[in-house]
Amino acid sequence: MSEGKAANHSPRYDERPWGSFTVLDEGDSYKVKRIEVLPGKRLSYQKHAQRAEHWMVVQGVAIVTLDGIDISLNAGEVVDIPIGAAHRIENPGDVKMIFIEIQRGSYLGEDDIVRLQDDFGR
């Protein structure tokens, strides 16, 4: 098996219908992810009970919906998502959008997601 193929099966990397994410670092109260969003795709509109998030767009343009308000972000710009806030990010562009997500909280499991709306029926 090639090294690249093995990396794609690591639990630190996961593909989703909207793109993919890679966990770059994590500790007891934080997790850092590199998230790629395909052109025209968006993540589910969701909220978390036990974590806050800090997002920085590093490539492309993003539209962030935060508690019903749309915010446009360019590369280098950031937004903070408080615990319990409804949020989503989408890529309105025609190239891959990449952002860095820093999660902070007492519990950082993928099951701390309440989906309010989802394009992929999850």
VENRAMO-V429147 format. One record per backbone hydrogen bond with DSSP energy under -1.0 kcal/mol. NH is the residue of the N-H (numbers start at 1). CO is the residue of the C=O. E is the energy in kcal/mol with one decimal. If there is no record, write none. Layout:
NH_CO_E, NH_CO_E
//
This chain:
6_2_-1.9, 7_3_-2.0, 8_4_-1.4, 9_6_-1.1, 10_7_-1.3, 13_10_-1.8, 14_21_-2.5, 16_19_-3.1, 19_16_-1.0, 20_36_-1.9, 21_14_-2.4, 22_34_-2.2, 23_12_-3.4, 24_32_-2.9, 25_32_-1.3, 27_30_-2.8, 31_103_-1.7, 32_25_-3.1, 33_101_-2.7, 34_22_-2.7, 35_99_-3.0, 36_20_-2.8, 37_97_-3.3, 38_18_-2.9, 40_91_-1.9, 41_38_-2.1, 43_89_-2.3, 45_117_-2.5, 46_87_-2.7, 47_114_-1.3, 52_104_-2.8, 53_81_-2.5, 54_102_-1.8, 55_79_-2.8, 56_100_-2.1, 57_77_-2.2, 58_98_-2.8, 59_98_-1.7, 62_73_-2.8, 63_90_-2.1, 64_71_-3.3, 65_88_-2.3, 66_69_-2.8, 67_86_-3.4, 69_66_-1.5, 71_64_-2.9, 73_62_-3.0, 76_57_-3.9, 77_74_-2.3, 79_55_-1.9, 81_53_-3.7, 84_48_-2.1, 85_82_-2.0, 87_46_-2.8, 88_65_-1.5, 90_63_-1.9, 91_41_-2.8, 97_37_-2.5, 98_59_-2.0, 99_35_-2.5, 100_56_-2.8, 101_33_-2.7, 102_54_-2.6, 103_31_-3.3, 104_52_-2.5, 105_29_-1.8, 112_109_-1.8, 113_111_-1.0, 114_47_-2.3, 116_45_-3.7, 117_45_-1.5, 121_118_-1.0
//
